[in-house]
Amino acid sequence: MDSDFFSHVVLWTIGAITLIGGVGVVGALFSLGRNANYNKH
């Protein structure tokens, strides 16, 4: 396999994992914020 192609695959994989993780963190914080606001009232 070409090393340049392999490095691109690794970068895309890391980017995809980071993106999914970031979305998951934002979703968790959003749901926590909604629960905190809901519990206040």
Secondary structure, 3 states (H helix, E strand, C coil): CCHHHHHHHHHHHHHHHHHHHHHHHHHHHHHHHHHHHHHHC
